[in-house]
Amino acid sequence: MKSAIKYFVTHFDTLQSEKPHLKIIQQINKLNRKERGELRNQLFERAKFLEASKSPEQIILWLEKCFQIIDKYSFSFNRVFFSPGNGIKESIEKLLREARLSVDLCVFTITDYELARQILACQKRKMRVRIITDDEKILDHGSVIMKLKKAGIQIKTDHSHYHMHNKFGIIDNRIVITGSFNWTYTATKHNQENLLATSNFDIVKQYQTEFNRLWEEMFQL
């Protein structure tokens, strides 16, 4: 964030006419809503120090341009997918391939080996991977849960006559995927299913809170 602030200040006179450097665009893209708010606040603070050398009109235009750049290059992802068809599965695989920090999955069952490979790839990239799943479904034919556990992935289950029936995931603490879709071949090839993927900060935060609550409640496999 410091380098972004430095860029905005040092390019005060040219910000209106030039495209931001790629490095700055990438930094802004990584910020969540809270961090973007902090960036705006710090730019306001810097504006106070510019009053000695710049006119109020120049400062207002500069701030306006800074905020336009932040809004333009902020990360946003809101999509809906449906099956049967490969749209849901391919979208999940893409999100897992692009994950960089963490993957938290709270899913009823996993029998799709291609999705399992992407989960394992996240583990190999030294990311934090956690899975919550149903205790009875790990016994199903084709379940990959024990394979994921043997690879070192943290897995927790319920101990209940009822089901841990959630089907959601959180990627890098900034994208939620949720819907009716089970992580199975049948869900991709035959079932009428849906998946919502969103980067909405408030929704992501609520799902992350629920995942953390369940993680504390559930039992280590």
N, C-alpha and C positions, 0 to 999 in steps of 0.2 A: 504493500500500500504506500510506503514511503517513496518508492521510486515513481509511482503514479502521480503523487502530489508534486514531487520535484519536477516531473515532466510538464505538468499543467502550469506550474509557476514559471519555469524557464522558457516555455513556449507561449508566454502571455501574448506576445505581439503577433504570433503566426498561427495561433490555435484556430482562428476563423477560416483560414485559407488552406490549411494542410490536413491531410488524413493522419490520424494518430499512428505512431509506430506500432508495428505488429506486436512487439513485446508488451506494450501498454494495453492493447486490445485483449491479449491473452490474460493479462493480470486482472483486468476488469471482468472478463468472462468467468473467472474462477471465484469471484466474490459472491457471497450469499446476500440476502436482503439486509441483514444486520450490518454486515461489513460495508455494504454500499452506503448505508446511512452514516456510518462512521466516517467514510471517505468524504461525503458531502459536508459533514460537520467540520472536518479538518480543513476543507477548502474554504469554508466560511471564516475560520480562524485565520487562515493565511491571507484572506482578503483584507482583514483589518490592518495587516502590516504593509499592504500595498497602497494604502491611502496616502502615504507620504510622497509617492512617486507617480501615482496614476489618478485620473479623475474618477469621480463616482460613476459616471456613465461608462467609462472603460471597464471598471471593475464589475459592474452589473452585467455587461455584455460578456465579459470573460467567464463569470460564474454561470451564466446562462449556457454558454457553449460547453463548459465543463460538464454540466448536468445533462446536456443533450448527448454528449459522448458516452457518459456513464449509462444512460438509458438505452442508447442504441446498441451498445456492445455487452450489456448485461445478459447473462445466461437465462434463457427461457425455453421451456420444453413442455408443450401441452398437446397430447395426441390421444386418440381413441382408436383401438384396433378390434377386429372381429375375426372369429373363425366359424366354420372350418376354412382352412387355408393356412399359408405359412406366415401371414403378416404378424401375428402375435409372437410366434416363436422367433422369427428373425429379428424382431424388435428387441426382445429380451436378450438374445445373443449379442446384438450390437451394443446394447447398454452395458452388458457384462464385459465385453471386449474393451470398451472405452473407460471402464471404471479404473480409478487410480488409488483410492484410499480405503474404501470399505464397502462390503456387501452384507446387508442384513436381510435374510429371507425368512419369512414366516408363512410356510406353505404346507398344505394338507398332505401332499404326497409328491415324490419325484421319481418318475420311472423313465423319463426321456434322457437317453445317454448323451445326446448332443448338447442338451442344456447342462448336463452334469459335467461335460468336458469343459465348458466355459467357466463353470464354478471352480473346477480344479485349476484352470488357468489363472484365475484370480488369486488362488492360494499360492501358486508358484510365483506370482509377481509380488509376493510378500505383503499382500493386503490382509486386512482383518476381515475374515469371513465367518459369519455366524448363521446358524440355521436352527429354526424352531419348527418342529413337525409333529405329526400325530404318532403316538406310540404304537398304535395298532397297524398303521399303514406301512411301517418299516418292515413288516413281515410279509407284505404282498410280493407276489412273483414279479420280478423285474425292478424292485425298489433299489435305488442306488445309494441309499442313505449310509449303509454300512461301508460301502466303498469310499464315500466321502469322509466318513469318520476315520478310516484307516489311513487316509491321506493327511490327517492332522487337522481337519476342519472341526471347529467347535460345534457340537450339536446338542440341543436340548429337546425333550419331549414332555408331554403331559402324562400324568398317571391318573387316568379317569375312565369311567365307563362311557363317557361322552367324547366327542371329537374336538381336537384342535383343528378347526375347520377354516381358519384364515387362509387367504391367498394373497399376500402382499410382500413387497420387497422394497428396500431402501438402498439406493446406489449413491455412494459418496456423501451421504447425508444431505443430498440436494435434489434427488429424483425419487418419487414414489411410483411404483407400479402396483396396480390393484384391480381386482375384478373377479369374475367367475372362473377364470382360466386355471385349471390344474396343470402341473408340469408333467404331462403325459402325452404319448403319441396320439391317443384317442381324442384328447382335447384339441389337438392340432388338425387331425385328419377328418374327424367325423362330427364332433360336438358343435353345437351353437354356443359360442363363448364370447366373452368380451374382456378387454384389458384397457384400463386408463393409465396413462403415464403423465405425470405432472411435476413441474418444478416449483409449484406454488409454495411459498415459504411456510405459510400457516399450516397447510395440509401436511407437508413433509414433517414439520415439527411435531404435529399431533401423532402421526404414525410412528415417528422415532420414539416419542414418549411411550406409546403403547408397546412397541417392541421391547424397549428397555424394561418396562413393567413385567411383561411376560417372561423375559429372560431371567429376571430375578425369581419369579415364581416357579418356573419349569425345572426339570430334573436333568442332570447331565447324563447323556447316553454313554 
